[in-house]
Amino acid sequence: MSEAWLIDGVRSPRGKGKPGGGLHGIHPQEVLAQVLNALRERVGFDPAEVDDVVMGNGEQKGDHGNDIARMAVLAAGWSITTPGVSINRFCGSGQNAIMFGAMGILAGWQDLVVAGGVESMSRFTPAPGGADFTSGNAALRAKHPLVPQGISADLIATIEGHTRADVDAFGVQSQDRAAKAIAEGRFARSVVPIRGADGAVALGHDEHPRPGATVESLAGLKPAFVQMGAYSLDGGPTFDELCTQVYPDVKAVNHVHHAGNSSGVVDGAAAMLLASPGYARAHGLTPRARVLQGAVAGAEPVIMLTAPGPASEIVLRKAGMSVDDIDLWEINEAFASVPLKTIRDLGIDPKKVNVNGGAIALGHPIGATGAILFQTALDELERQDASTALITMCTGGGMGTANIIERV
């Protein structure tokens, strides 16, 4: 049976996603280009032999447009024969990029693939009132009245009974675990500095964490999505009212999420090298892990963020494994209610989940996060001398991604 091997990976630090953030002044093509070159320098592969560079990106326009994967390959000075393609599965884009790379290798169509993602959220133009996932399609909105993700997260909390205290406690846990991981250098292997045009280091460390957060300090923050819930795209029902129409047992959406228990807005990029066993052996590349299995799933699109559970169940079934067979879980902390629901639904031991914190503390650079989670999981498997990890994410439009990796 063929295998897809993970050889190594690197990522940028995560910079605050606003003007003044450490990466804001650097074009995302250049951030990704530096990550690509850091990966090449670390492993020593020939870019001319890369079958494809597959990069996730959730924006796909403006600075992120025109196939940012190929543009970053050119910016990196790689061979003009090295192709690149950009994919978009919203927040799961970087994870799906690795999945597509693994698929190409497992199919025997490719031998060497670079996969990951990039997002400079500081360069986004905010949508008034919140994102319109239907892109102005009134007919689609009539079938599926999609709402912004923050509203979906609060809807999950309302239905699941997650209180403000519950989500705040999870947010504090993320900060505490991330602070310990940083202090112990657990991210040091994967993080590479990003330099400005003058050659000086622009950012060498994750910029978003706020160590020392407490439940008491978070209690002073106002819920972030109350005003958004009262917004109407077309003069009809508000986002909150759309939720209660789809879920009539919900009398009102309980808004509990805010900046302290939701994923941080950040800039960043990440890349991993995947190889077939034959290519790796012939070129002296030592694998760190194999991509054991992958899956994607769809779920009800208004509540939107519930598919990590179904995706994880699918990938476990395909691998012939159970929840208890997984040593470490990385469940993306888009909002605290997402991992809380996934942990409850699957009966996961919370001590195995996001042991180094997650996107609440460290940030969620949309298209890059999946590849970052692969690296975080792999580094931690090696630190603990453990074997298997499951990485799963919720995405826009009511989908989830999941992969199991196993150390070689």
C-alpha positions in Angstrom: 0.0 0.0 0.0 1.3 3.5 -0.9 1.9 6.1 1.7 2.1 9.9 1.9 5.0 11.0 4.1 5.3 14.3 5.9 9.0 15.2 5.7 9.0 18.5 7.6 7.2 21.9 7.9 7.8 25.5 8.9 5.6 28.4 9.6 5.8 32.2 10.1 5.1 33.7 13.5 1.5 34.9 13.7 1.4 38.7 13.6 -1.5 40.8 14.9 -4.0 41.2 12.1 -4.2 44.9 12.0 -2.1 47.9 10.9 0.9 47.9 13.1 1.1 44.2 13.3 4.5 42.7 12.7 3.6 41.2 9.3 1.1 43.9 8.1 3.7 45.8 6.0 4.9 42.7 4.1 2.9 41.5 1.1 1.4 38.0 1.8 3.1 36.7 -1.3 6.4 37.6 0.3 5.5 36.2 3.7 4.7 32.9 2.0 7.8 33.1 -0.2 10.0 33.4 2.8 8.3 30.3 4.4 8.8 28.4 1.2 12.5 29.2 1.1 12.9 28.4 4.8 11.4 24.9 4.1 13.7 24.4 1.2 16.8 25.5 3.2 15.9 23.2 6.1 15.2 20.1 4.0 17.4 20.6 1.0 15.1 19.6 -1.8 15.2 20.9 -5.3 12.2 23.1 -6.1 12.4 22.1 -9.7 11.4 18.6 -8.7 8.3 19.7 -6.8 5.2 18.4 -8.6 3.0 21.1 -7.2 2.7 23.8 -4.5 -0.8 23.7 -3.1 -1.7 26.6 -0.8 -4.9 27.3 1.0 -6.3 30.8 1.2 -9.7 32.1 2.3 -9.6 35.5 0.8 -8.7 34.9 -2.9 -8.8 38.5 -3.9 -6.8 41.7 -3.6 -3.4 41.0 -2.2 -4.3 37.3 -2.0 -5.7 37.1 -5.6 -4.3 35.7 -8.8 -3.3 32.3 -7.5 -1.1 33.3 -4.5 0.6 29.9 -4.5 2.1 30.4 -7.9 2.9 34.1 -7.2 4.8 33.1 -4.0 6.7 30.4 -5.9 7.9 33.1 -8.3 8.6 35.6 -5.5 10.7 32.9 -3.8 12.9 32.7 -6.8 12.1 29.0 -7.4 12.3 27.4 -10.8 9.8 28.8 -13.2 8.9 25.2 -13.9 7.5 24.8 -10.4 3.7 25.1 -10.5 1.3 26.4 -7.8 -2.4 26.3 -7.1 -4.5 28.0 -4.5 -7.6 26.4 -2.9 -10.4 27.7 -0.8 -12.4 25.7 1.8 -12.7 28.7 4.0 -10.9 28.1 7.4 -10.0 24.5 6.4 -8.1 25.6 3.3 -4.6 24.9 4.6 -5.6 21.6 6.0 -7.3 20.6 2.7 -4.1 21.7 0.8 -2.2 19.1 2.7 -4.9 16.6 2.1 -4.8 17.3 -1.7 -1.0 16.9 -1.6 -1.4 13.5 0.2 -4.0 12.4 -2.3 -1.8 13.2 -5.3 1.0 11.1 -3.7 -1.2 8.2 -2.7 -2.7 8.2 -6.2 0.8 7.8 -7.7 0.4 11.0 -9.7 2.9 13.0 -7.7 6.1 12.3 -5.7 6.9 15.7 -4.1 4.4 18.3 -3.0 4.6 21.4 -0.9 1.3 22.2 0.8 0.1 24.8 3.3 -1.5 28.2 3.3 -1.3 31.9 3.9 -3.5 34.7 5.1 -2.8 38.3 5.9 -6.0 39.3 7.7 -4.7 42.7 8.5 -5.2 43.4 4.8 -8.9 42.4 4.7 -11.7 44.8 4.0 -14.4 44.2 6.6 -17.9 43.5 5.3 -20.5 45.9 6.7 -22.7 44.0 9.2 -20.8 40.8 8.7 -20.0 38.3 5.9 -22.6 37.4 3.4 -21.8 33.8 2.6 -24.3 33.7 -0.2 -22.5 36.5 -2.1 -25.7 38.4 -2.7 -27.7 35.4 -4.0 -31.2 36.0 -2.6 -32.4 32.6 -4.0 -29.7 30.7 -2.0 -30.4 32.8 1.1 -34.0 31.8 0.9 -33.0 28.2 1.0 -30.2 28.5 3.5 -30.2 31.8 5.4 -26.6 31.7 6.3 -25.4 34.0 9.0 -21.9 35.3 10.0 -19.8 32.7 12.0 -19.9 34.6 15.2 -23.7 34.3 15.2 -23.4 30.6 14.4 -21.0 30.2 17.4 -23.4 31.9 19.7 -26.2 29.7 18.3 -24.2 26.6 19.1 -23.6 27.9 22.6 -27.3 28.6 23.0 -28.4 25.1 21.9 -25.6 23.3 23.8 -26.1 25.3 26.9 -22.6 26.7 27.0 -22.7 29.6 29.4 -20.6 32.7 29.3 -18.5 31.2 32.2 -18.0 28.0 30.2 -16.6 29.7 27.1 -14.6 32.2 29.1 -13.0 29.4 31.1 -12.0 27.7 27.8 -10.5 30.9 26.6 -8.4 31.3 29.7 -7.2 27.6 29.3 -6.1 28.4 25.8 -4.0 31.3 27.0 -2.5 29.4 29.9 -1.5 26.4 27.7 -0.1 28.6 25.0 1.9 30.6 27.5 3.4 27.4 28.9 4.2 26.1 25.4 5.9 29.3 24.5 7.9 29.5 27.7 9.1 25.9 27.1 10.0 26.5 23.5 7.5 23.9 22.1 6.9 25.9 18.9 10.6 26.7 18.3 11.2 23.9 15.8 8.5 25.1 13.4 8.6 28.9 13.6 10.9 30.8 11.3 11.4 34.6 11.4 10.0 36.8 8.7 12.2 39.7 7.4 11.2 43.1 6.0 12.6 44.5 2.7 15.6 45.9 4.6 16.6 42.3 5.7 15.9 43.0 9.4 13.6 40.6 11.3 10.1 42.0 11.1 8.6 39.3 13.4 10.2 36.4 15.1 7.6 35.3 17.6 3.8 34.8 17.8 2.4 38.3 18.5 -1.2 37.6 19.6 -1.1 35.7 22.9 -2.3 37.6 26.0 -0.8 35.6 28.9 -2.3 36.2 32.3 -5.9 36.4 31.2 -8.4 35.3 33.9 -12.0 34.4 34.0 -12.5 37.7 35.9 -10.7 39.8 33.3 -12.7 38.2 30.4 -16.0 38.8 32.3 -15.5 42.5 31.7 -15.6 42.1 27.9 -18.9 42.7 26.1 -20.3 40.0 23.8 -19.0 40.8 20.3 -21.9 39.8 18.1 -25.0 41.4 19.7 -25.0 44.3 17.2 -24.3 41.9 14.3 -27.1 39.7 15.4 -29.5 42.7 15.0 -28.3 43.4 11.5 -30.3 42.6 8.3 -28.7 42.2 4.9 -31.8 43.2 2.9 -34.2 44.8 5.3 -35.8 41.5 6.2 -35.2 39.3 9.3 -32.1 40.0 11.3 -29.3 37.5 11.6 -30.6 36.5 15.0 -34.1 36.2 13.7 -32.9 33.9 10.9 -31.4 31.6 13.5 -34.7 31.4 15.4 -36.6 30.7 12.2 -34.3 27.7 11.3 -34.2 26.6 15.0 -37.7 27.4 16.3 -36.9 25.9 19.7 -34.4 28.7 20.2 -36.4 31.7 21.5 -33.4 34.0 21.4 -29.7 33.7 20.6 -27.5 33.9 23.8 -24.5 36.0 22.7 -21.5 34.8 24.8 -18.5 35.0 22.4 -16.0 37.9 22.3 -12.4 38.5 21.6 -11.2 36.6 24.6 -12.9 33.3 23.7 -12.8 33.5 19.9 -10.0 33.0 17.5 -7.6 35.9 17.1 -7.3 37.9 13.8 -3.7 37.4 12.7 -1.4 37.2 9.7 0.7 34.2 8.9 1.8 31.4 6.5 2.9 27.8 6.8 4.2 25.1 4.4 4.9 21.4 4.7 6.8 19.0 2.4 5.1 15.7 1.5 6.8 12.9 -0.4 6.2 9.4 -1.7 8.3 6.8 0.1 10.2 6.0 -3.1 11.2 9.6 -3.7 12.1 10.1 -0.1 14.4 7.1 0.0 16.0 7.9 -3.3 16.8 11.5 -2.1 17.7 10.8 1.5 14.6 12.5 3.0 13.7 11.3 6.4 10.0 11.3 7.2 8.6 12.5 10.5 5.0 11.1 10.0 2.6 9.7 7.5 -0.8 11.1 6.6 -2.9 8.1 7.6 -6.3 9.2 6.6 -8.4 12.3 5.7 -12.0 13.3 5.4 -14.3 16.2 4.9 -18.0 16.6 6.0 -20.9 18.9 5.5 -23.4 19.9 8.2 -26.4 22.3 8.5 -25.1 25.6 7.1 -26.8 28.1 9.4 -25.3 26.7 12.6 -22.3 26.2 10.3 -19.6 25.2 12.7 -20.7 21.8 13.9 -18.9 19.6 11.2 -15.6 18.8 13.1 -17.5 16.0 14.9 -18.9 14.3 11.8 -15.6 14.8 9.9 -13.7 13.2 12.8 -16.1 10.3 12.9 -15.7 9.7 9.2 -11.9 9.8 9.3 -11.8 7.5 12.4 -14.1 5.0 10.6 -12.0 5.1 7.5 -8.9 4.5 9.5 -10.5 1.7 11.5 -9.8 3.6 14.7 -11.7 4.9 17.7 -11.5 8.1 19.7 -9.4 6.4 22.3 -6.8 5.4 19.7 -5.8 9.1 19.2 -3.1 10.4 21.4 -3.5 14.1 20.6 -6.3 16.2 19.2 -6.0 19.6 17.5 -9.6 21.0 17.3 -9.3 24.5 15.8 -10.5 27.1 18.3 -12.6 29.2 15.9 -14.8 29.9 18.9 -14.8 28.3 22.3 -18.1 26.6 21.6 -16.7 24.6 18.7 -14.1 22.5 20.6 -16.5 22.3 23.6 -19.2 20.7 21.4 -16.8 18.4 19.6 -15.3 17.2 22.8 -18.7 16.5 24.3 -20.2 14.8 21.1 -17.2 12.5 20.6 -16.4 11.8 24.3 -12.8 13.0 23.9 -10.6 13.3 27.0 -10.1 17.1 27.3 -6.6 16.6 28.5 -5.7 15.4 24.9 -7.1 18.4 23.2 -5.1 21.5 22.2 -2.5 20.9 24.8 -0.5 23.9 23.7 -3.4 26.2 23.4 -5.1 27.1 20.2 -6.4 29.9 18.0 -8.0 31.8 20.8 -4.6 32.5 22.3 -2.4 32.2 19.2 -4.6 33.4 16.3 -6.3 31.9 13.3 -4.7 33.1 9.9 -7.6 31.5 8.0 -5.9 29.7 5.0 -2.7 28.9 7.0 -4.1 27.5 10.2 -4.6 23.9 9.0 -1.0 23.6 8.1 0.0 25.2 11.4 -2.1 22.6 13.3 -0.3 19.8 11.5 3.0 21.2 12.6 1.8 21.8 16.2 0.5 18.2 16.4 3.6 16.7 14.9 6.0 18.6 17.2 4.0 17.6 20.2 3.8 14.0 19.2 7.6 14.0 19.1 7.9 15.8 22.4 5.6 13.3 24.2 6.9 10.3 22.2 3.3 9.6 21.2 2.1 8.1 17.9 -1.2 9.5 16.5 -2.9 12.9 16.2 -6.2 14.0 14.8 -6.5 17.5 13.3 -10.0 18.9 12.7 -11.5 22.2 11.8 -14.8 23.9 11.2 -15.2 25.9 8.0 -17.6 28.4 6.5 -20.7 27.1 4.8 -21.2 24.3 7.3 -18.2 22.0 6.6 -15.5 20.3 8.5 -12.0 18.8 7.7 -10.2 16.1 9.5 -6.9 14.2 9.2 -5.1 11.5 11.2 -1.3 11.6 11.2 0.9 8.9 12.5 4.6 9.2 13.4 6.9 7.1 11.3 
